[in-house]
Amino acid sequence: MALRRLGKVLHSTKNKSLIVILESDNPFPKIGTKTFNKKLFYVGTIKDIIGKVSSPYATIKPETQDFSKYVGEILYSISEKD
């Protein structure tokens, strides 16, 4: 299993989602991918990929009610392959 860096949380929305700017050097994650912070705490699940192909964003449905604490953090996913 490998830890894959997804990108930085830019902000939270009124509809209780996190917006993450995805790093372009990684393939797009799949909808439904679980996301984690640097301490490997579960943050939430990717619900959608939005924006241009050259600068995509992911919307994350957070698991916790105190999700604004993740703004500015880098999120990761765990992949089965390297």
N, CA, C and O atoms as CSV, one atom per row, in Angstrom:
chain,resi,resn,atom,element,x,y,z
A,1,MET,N,N,0.845,-1.180,0.000
A,1,MET,CA,C,0.000,0.000,0.000
A,1,MET,C,C,0.887,1.239,0.000
A,1,MET,O,O,1.975,1.245,0.576
A,2,ALA,N,N,0.403,2.280,-0.653
A,2,ALA,CA,C,1.187,3.502,-0.777
A,2,ALA,C,C,0.329,4.713,-0.440
A,2,ALA,O,O,-0.864,4.758,-0.743
A,3,LEU,N,N,0.954,5.673,0.183
A,3,LEU,CA,C,0.291,6.929,0.508
A,3,LEU,C,C,0.437,7.858,-0.688
A,3,LEU,O,O,1.554,8.118,-1.136
A,4,ARG,N,N,-0.676,8.362,-1.210
A,4,ARG,CA,C,-0.654,9.244,-2.372
A,4,ARG,C,C,-1.127,10.633,-1.953
A,4,ARG,O,O,-2.205,10.787,-1.378
A,5,ARG,N,N,-0.323,11.624,-2.242
A,5,ARG,CA,C,-0.660,13.012,-1.927
A,5,ARG,C,C,-1.706,13.512,-2.922
A,5,ARG,O,O,-1.503,13.436,-4.134
A,6,LEU,N,N,-2.829,14.026,-2.404
A,6,LEU,CA,C,-3.901,14.520,-3.273
A,6,LEU,C,C,-3.781,16.002,-3.545
A,6,LEU,O,O,-3.815,16.427,-4.700
A,7,GLY,N,N,-3.640,16.803,-2.483
A,7,GLY,CA,C,-3.552,18.248,-2.650
A,7,GLY,C,C,-3.939,18.971,-1.378
A,7,GLY,O,O,-4.170,18.358,-0.335
A,8,LYS,N,N,-4.005,20.290,-1.488
A,8,LYS,CA,C,-4.242,21.166,-0.333
A,8,LYS,C,C,-5.715,21.566,-0.231
A,8,LYS,O,O,-6.359,21.876,-1.234
A,9,VAL,N,N,-6.234,21.554,0.999
A,9,VAL,CA,C,-7.599,22.008,1.252
A,9,VAL,C,C,-7.601,23.534,1.176
A,9,VAL,O,O,-6.916,24.199,1.953
A,10,LEU,N,N,-8.374,24.086,0.240
A,10,LEU,CA,C,-8.433,25.536,0.058
A,10,LEU,C,C,-9.436,26.197,0.993
A,10,LEU,O,O,-9.136,27.216,1.614
A,11,HIS,N,N,-10.632,25.611,1.091
A,11,HIS,CA,C,-11.655,26.190,1.957
A,11,HIS,C,C,-12.785,25.201,2.179
A,11,HIS,O,O,-12.856,24.147,1.546
A,12,SER,N,N,-13.667,25.574,3.097
A,12,SER,CA,C,-14.886,24.799,3.332
A,12,SER,C,C,-16.055,25.578,2.745
A,12,SER,O,O,-15.978,26.794,2.569
A,13,THR,N,N,-17.132,24.872,2.446
A,13,THR,CA,C,-18.295,25.509,1.830
A,13,THR,C,C,-19.488,25.523,2.787
A,13,THR,O,O,-19.482,24.862,3.826
A,14,LYS,N,N,-20.497,26.283,2.413
A,14,LYS,CA,C,-21.711,26.361,3.229
A,14,LYS,C,C,-22.466,25.038,3.278
A,14,LYS,O,O,-23.182,24.757,4.239
A,15,ASN,N,N,-22.299,24.224,2.230
A,15,ASN,CA,C,-22.989,22.940,2.219
A,15,ASN,C,C,-22.141,21.819,2.848
A,15,ASN,O,O,-22.341,20.638,2.565
A,16,LYS,N,N,-21.201,22.218,3.697
A,16,LYS,CA,C,-20.402,21.301,4.517
A,16,LYS,C,C,-19.520,20.369,3.693
A,16,LYS,O,O,-19.493,19.159,3.917
A,17,SER,N,N,-18.800,20.950,2.738
A,17,SER,CA,C,-17.820,20.224,1.943
A,17,SER,C,C,-16.472,20.917,2.062
A,17,SER,O,O,-16.392,22.089,2.428
A,18,LEU,N,N,-15.425,20.185,1.753
A,18,LEU,CA,C,-14.077,20.748,1.652
A,18,LEU,C,C,-13.696,20.790,0.185
A,18,LEU,O,O,-14.010,19.867,-0.566
A,19,ILE,N,N,-13.021,21.853,-0.231
A,19,ILE,CA,C,-12.542,21.991,-1.604
A,19,ILE,C,C,-11.029,21.824,-1.587
A,19,ILE,O,O,-10.316,22.541,-0.884
A,20,VAL,N,N,-10.550,20.857,-2.380
A,20,VAL,CA,C,-9.120,20.532,-2.441
A,20,VAL,C,C,-8.631,20.767,-3.855
A,20,VAL,O,O,-9.229,20.271,-4.811
A,21,ILE,N,N,-7.535,21.527,-4.001
A,21,ILE,CA,C,-6.919,21.666,-5.318
A,21,ILE,C,C,-6.011,20.455,-5.507
A,21,ILE,O,O,-5.088,20.233,-4.723
A,22,LEU,N,N,-6.278,19.680,-6.548
A,22,LEU,CA,C,-5.536,18.445,-6.779
A,22,LEU,C,C,-4.190,18.738,-7.422
A,22,LEU,O,O,-4.064,19.637,-8.253
A,23,GLU,N,N,-3.203,17.977,-7.031
A,23,GLU,CA,C,-1.869,18.135,-7.609
A,23,GLU,C,C,-1.842,17.492,-8.984
A,23,GLU,O,O,-2.326,16.374,-9.164
A,24,SER,N,N,-1.278,18.199,-9.949
A,24,SER,CA,C,-1.340,17.774,-11.342
A,24,SER,C,C,-0.423,16.603,-11.674
A,24,SER,O,O,-0.612,15.953,-12.702
A,25,ASP,N,N,0.565,16.320,-10.829
A,25,ASP,CA,C,1.494,15.238,-11.150
A,25,ASP,C,C,0.962,13.859,-10.764
A,25,ASP,O,O,1.627,12.852,-11.007
A,26,ASN,N,N,-0.219,13.801,-10.170
A,26,ASN,CA,C,-0.851,12.531,-9.815
A,26,ASN,C,C,-2.081,12.312,-10.690
A,26,ASN,O,O,-2.723,13.275,-11.108
A,27,PRO,N,N,-2.414,11.050,-10.969
A,27,PRO,CA,C,-3.666,10.805,-11.701
A,27,PRO,C,C,-4.869,11.213,-10.850
A,27,PRO,O,O,-4.794,11.232,-9.622
A,28,PHE,N,N,-5.973,11.538,-11.517
A,28,PHE,CA,C,-7.177,11.932,-10.781
A,28,PHE,C,C,-7.619,10.791,-9.869
A,28,PHE,O,O,-7.619,9.630,-10.277
A,29,PRO,N,N,-7.995,11.123,-8.640
A,29,PRO,CA,C,-8.543,10.083,-7.768
A,29,PRO,C,C,-9.970,9.746,-8.197
A,29,PRO,O,O,-10.623,10.533,-8.882
A,30,LYS,N,N,-10.438,8.590,-7.796
A,30,LYS,CA,C,-11.798,8.178,-8.123
A,30,LYS,C,C,-12.785,8.757,-7.118
A,30,LYS,O,O,-12.446,8.976,-5.955
A,31,ILE,N,N,-13.998,9.000,-7.574
A,31,ILE,CA,C,-15.064,9.413,-6.660
A,31,ILE,C,C,-15.297,8.259,-5.690
A,31,ILE,O,O,-15.374,7.097,-6.090
A,32,GLY,N,N,-15.406,8.598,-4.418
A,32,GLY,CA,C,-15.556,7.581,-3.381
A,32,GLY,C,C,-14.251,7.252,-2.669
A,32,GLY,O,O,-14.241,6.483,-1.708
A,33,THR,N,N,-13.147,7.837,-3.142
A,33,THR,CA,C,-11.852,7.604,-2.499
A,33,THR,C,C,-11.846,8.212,-1.103
A,33,THR,O,O,-12.289,9.344,-0.906
A,34,LYS,N,N,-11.343,7.455,-0.140
A,34,LYS,CA,C,-11.232,7.960,1.231
A,34,LYS,C,C,-9.986,8.829,1.343
A,34,LYS,O,O,-8.949,8.519,0.757
A,35,THR,N,N,-10.093,9.925,2.103
A,35,THR,CA,C,-8.979,10.853,2.262
A,35,THR,C,C,-8.551,10.921,3.726
A,35,THR,O,O,-9.349,10.711,4.639
A,36,PHE,N,N,-7.257,11.223,3.919
A,36,PHE,CA,C,-6.638,11.238,5.241
A,36,PHE,C,C,-5.741,12.464,5.366
A,36,PHE,O,O,-5.289,13.016,4.362
A,37,ASN,N,N,-5.486,12.888,6.608
A,37,ASN,CA,C,-4.523,13.967,6.816
A,37,ASN,C,C,-3.136,13.360,7.038
A,37,ASN,O,O,-2.960,12.148,6.917
A,38,LYS,N,N,-2.153,14.204,7.362
A,38,LYS,CA,C,-0.772,13.715,7.489
A,38,LYS,C,C,-0.586,12.752,8.653
A,38,LYS,O,O,0.379,11.988,8.672
A,39,LYS,N,N,-1.494,12.777,9.624
A,39,LYS,CA,C,-1.427,11.845,10.755
A,39,LYS,C,C,-2.238,10.582,10.505
A,39,LYS,O,O,-2.424,9.760,11.403
A,40,LEU,N,N,-2.721,10.438,9.266
A,40,LEU,CA,C,-3.526,9.310,8.812
A,40,LEU,C,C,-4.874,9.195,9.510
A,40,LEU,O,O,-5.428,8.103,9.633
A,41,PHE,N,N,-5.406,10.354,9.974
A,41,PHE,CA,C,-6.778,10.388,10.471
A,41,PHE,C,C,-7.706,10.509,9.271
A,41,PHE,O,O,-7.448,11.293,8.357
A,42,TYR,N,N,-8.773,9.740,9.273
A,42,TYR,CA,C,-9.756,9.774,8.195
A,42,TYR,C,C,-10.444,11.136,8.172
A,42,TYR,O,O,-10.984,11.578,9.186
A,43,VAL,N,N,-10.425,11.803,7.014
A,43,VAL,CA,C,-11.032,13.123,6.870
A,43,VAL,C,C,-12.416,13.013,6.225
A,43,VAL,O,O,-13.383,13.575,6.740
A,44,GLY,N,N,-12.516,12.301,5.114
A,44,GLY,CA,C,-13.789,12.181,4.420
A,44,GLY,C,C,-13.621,11.473,3.088
A,44,GLY,O,O,-12.588,10.861,2.817
A,45,THR,N,N,-14.663,11.567,2.253
A,45,THR,CA,C,-14.723,10.857,0.985
A,45,THR,C,C,-14.869,11.851,-0.167
A,45,THR,O,O,-15.599,12.836,-0.063
A,46,ILE,N,N,-14.168,11.580,-1.262
A,46,ILE,CA,C,-14.290,12.423,-2.456
A,46,ILE,C,C,-15.669,12.210,-3.060
A,46,ILE,O,O,-16.062,11.082,-3.356
A,47,LYS,N,N,-16.407,13.313,-3.241
A,47,LYS,CA,C,-17.756,13.259,-3.800
A,47,LYS,C,C,-17.806,13.690,-5.258
A,47,LYS,O,O,-18.688,13.253,-5.997
A,48,ASP,N,N,-16.859,14.553,-5.696
A,48,ASP,CA,C,-16.887,15.031,-7.076
A,48,ASP,C,C,-15.526,15.601,-7.449
A,48,ASP,O,O,-14.763,16.037,-6.587
A,49,ILE,N,N,-15.233,15.591,-8.743
A,49,ILE,CA,C,-14.057,16.247,-9.310
A,49,ILE,C,C,-14.598,17.369,-10.181
A,49,ILE,O,O,-15.425,17.129,-11.061
A,50,ILE,N,N,-14.133,18.603,-9.941
A,50,ILE,CA,C,-14.662,19.766,-10.655
A,50,ILE,C,C,-13.524,20.602,-11.232
A,50,ILE,O,O,-12.359,20.393,-10.893
A,51,GLY,N,N,-13.862,21.535,-12.092
A,51,GLY,CA,C,-12.877,22.453,-12.659
A,51,GLY,C,C,-12.321,21.968,-13.977
A,51,GLY,O,O,-12.797,20.993,-14.559
A,52,LYS,N,N,-11.301,22.672,-14.433
A,52,LYS,CA,C,-10.646,22.340,-15.695
A,52,LYS,C,C,-9.760,21.110,-15.515
A,52,LYS,O,O,-9.311,20.808,-14.409
A,53,VAL,N,N,-9.519,20.415,-16.607
A,53,VAL,CA,C,-8.624,19.258,-16.573
A,53,VAL,C,C,-7.223,19.699,-16.164
A,53,VAL,O,O,-6.513,18.956,-15.486
A,54,SER,N,N,-6.820,20.897,-16.569
A,54,SER,CA,C,-5.479,21.394,-16.252
A,54,SER,C,C,-5.345,21.864,-14.797
A,54,SER,O,O,-4.230,21.966,-14.285
A,55,SER,N,N,-6.470,22.150,-14.126
A,55,SER,CA,C,-6.419,22.569,-12.714
A,55,SER,C,C,-7.674,22.056,-11.984
A,55,SER,O,O,-8.586,22.821,-11.672
A,56,PRO,N,N,-7.692,20.740,-11.723
A,56,PRO,CA,C,-8.886,20.142,-11.122
A,56,PRO,C,C,-8.960,20.344,-9.607
A,56,PRO,O,O,-7.955,20.556,-8.930
A,57,TYR,N,N,-10.185,20.269,-9.112
A,57,TYR,CA,C,-10.468,20.340,-7.683
A,57,TYR,C,C,-11.309,19.125,-7.302
A,57,TYR,O,O,-12.012,18.554,-8.136
A,58,ALA,N,N,-11.227,18.749,-6.056
A,58,ALA,CA,C,-12.078,17.684,-5.528
A,58,ALA,C,C,-12.953,18.264,-4.431
A,58,ALA,O,O,-12.509,19.106,-3.651
A,59,THR,N,N,-14.198,17.808,-4.376
A,59,THR,CA,C,-15.052,18.142,-3.241
A,59,THR,C,C,-15.070,16.934,-2.324
A,59,THR,O,O,-15.238,15.799,-2.769
A,60,ILE,N,N,-14.894,17.195,-1.047
A,60,ILE,CA,C,-14.802,16.137,-0.041
A,60,ILE,C,C,-15.946,16.293,0.947
A,60,ILE,O,O,-16.184,17.381,1.472
A,61,LYS,N,N,-16.643,15.210,1.192
A,61,LYS,CA,C,-17.668,15.179,2.238
A,61,LYS,C,C,-16.971,14.738,3.517
A,61,LYS,O,O,-16.628,13.565,3.659
A,62,PRO,N,N,-16.751,15.681,4.470
A,62,PRO,CA,C,-16.008,15.334,5.680
A,62,PRO,C,C,-16.808,14.447,6.628
A,62,PRO,O,O,-18.038,14.490,6.656
A,63,GLU,N,N,-16.096,13.655,7.392
A,63,GLU,CA,C,-16.696,12.745,8.364
A,63,GLU,C,C,-17.090,13.467,9.650
A,63,GLU,O,O,-18.043,13.072,10.320
A,64,THR,N,N,-16.361,14.517,9.990
A,64,THR,CA,C,-16.562,15.231,11.246
A,64,THR,C,C,-17.330,16.535,11.039
A,64,THR,O,O,-17.344,17.083,9.937
A,65,GLN,N,N,-17.959,17.020,12.083
A,65,GLN,CA,C,-18.651,18.307,12.028
A,65,GLN,C,C,-17.664,19.480,12.108
A,65,GLN,O,O,-17.971,20.584,11.659
A,66,ASP,N,N,-16.490,19.237,12.677
A,66,ASP,CA,C,-15.463,20.272,12.840
A,66,ASP,C,C,-14.475,20.204,11.673
A,66,ASP,O,O,-13.268,20.066,11.874
A,67,PHE,N,N,-15.006,20.302,10.452
A,67,PHE,CA,C,-14.184,20.090,9.265
A,67,PHE,C,C,-13.360,21.298,8.863
A,67,PHE,O,O,-12.411,21.150,8.093
A,68,SER,N,N,-13.686,22.495,9.354
A,68,SER,CA,C,-12.937,23.694,8.950
A,68,SER,C,C,-11.490,23.650,9.453
A,68,SER,O,O,-10.649,24.410,8.973
A,69,LYS,N,N,-11.198,22.782,10.399
A,69,LYS,CA,C,-9.824,22.661,10.910
A,69,LYS,C,C,-8.863,22.094,9.861
A,69,LYS,O,O,-7.646,22.189,10.021
A,70,TYR,N,N,-9.401,21.511,8.796
A,70,TYR,CA,C,-8.555,20.934,7.752
A,70,TYR,C,C,-8.142,21.938,6.681
A,70,TYR,O,O,-7.309,21.618,5.832
A,71,VAL,N,N,-8.701,23.139,6.701
A,71,VAL,CA,C,-8.346,24.157,5.706
A,71,VAL,C,C,-6.850,24.466,5.822
A,71,VAL,O,O,-6.347,24.765,6.905
A,72,GLY,N,N,-6.159,24.390,4.698
A,72,GLY,CA,C,-4.719,24.633,4.658
A,72,GLY,C,C,-3.884,23.369,4.756
A,72,GLY,O,O,-2.680,23.411,4.502
A,73,GLU,N,N,-4.487,22.250,5.114
A,73,GLU,CA,C,-3.753,20.986,5.235
A,73,GLU,C,C,-3.666,20.267,3.902
A,73,GLU,O,O,-4.485,20.475,3.007
A,74,ILE,N,N,-2.660,19.418,3.788
A,74,ILE,CA,C,-2.516,18.528,2.647
A,74,ILE,C,C,-3.261,17.241,2.962
A,74,ILE,O,O,-3.137,16.698,4.060
A,75,LEU,N,N,-4.042,16.750,1.991
A,75,LEU,CA,C,-4.748,15.486,2.172
A,75,LEU,C,C,-4.121,14.395,1.304
A,75,LEU,O,O,-3.485,14.662,0.285
A,76,TYR,N,N,-4.325,13.171,1.748
A,76,TYR,CA,C,-3.726,11.989,1.109
A,76,TYR,C,C,-4.782,10.913,0.903
A,76,TYR,O,O,-5.841,10.934,1.532
A,77,SER,N,N,-4.480,9.980,0.021
A,77,SER,CA,C,-5.288,8.763,-0.111
A,77,SER,C,C,-4.316,7.590,-0.002
A,77,SER,O,O,-3.105,7.754,-0.157
A,78,ILE,N,N,-4.852,6.430,0.260
A,78,ILE,CA,C,-4.031,5.222,0.336
A,78,ILE,C,C,-4.395,4.365,-0.854
A,78,ILE,O,O,-5.551,3.978,-1.026
A,79,SER,N,N,-3.393,4.066,-1.682
A,79,SER,CA,C,-3.634,3.233,-2.858
A,79,SER,C,C,-3.092,1.840,-2.613
A,79,SER,O,O,-2.163,1.644,-1.829
A,80,GLU,N,N,-3.683,0.885,-3.294
A,80,GLU,CA,C,-3.270,-0.520,-3.151
A,80,GLU,C,C,-1.964,-0.790,-3.898
A,80,GLU,O,O,-1.227,-1.713,-3.551
A,81,LYS,N,N,-1.679,0.010,-4.915
A,81,LYS,CA,C,-0.458,-0.173,-5.729
A,81,LYS,C,C,0.449,1.012,-5.540
A,81,LYS,O,O,-0.011,2.099,-5.192
A,82,ASP,N,N,1.756,0.815,-5.768
A,82,ASP,CA,C,2.739,1.908,-5.715
A,82,ASP,C,C,2.625,2.787,-6.931
A,82,ASP,O,O,3.371,3.758,-7.062
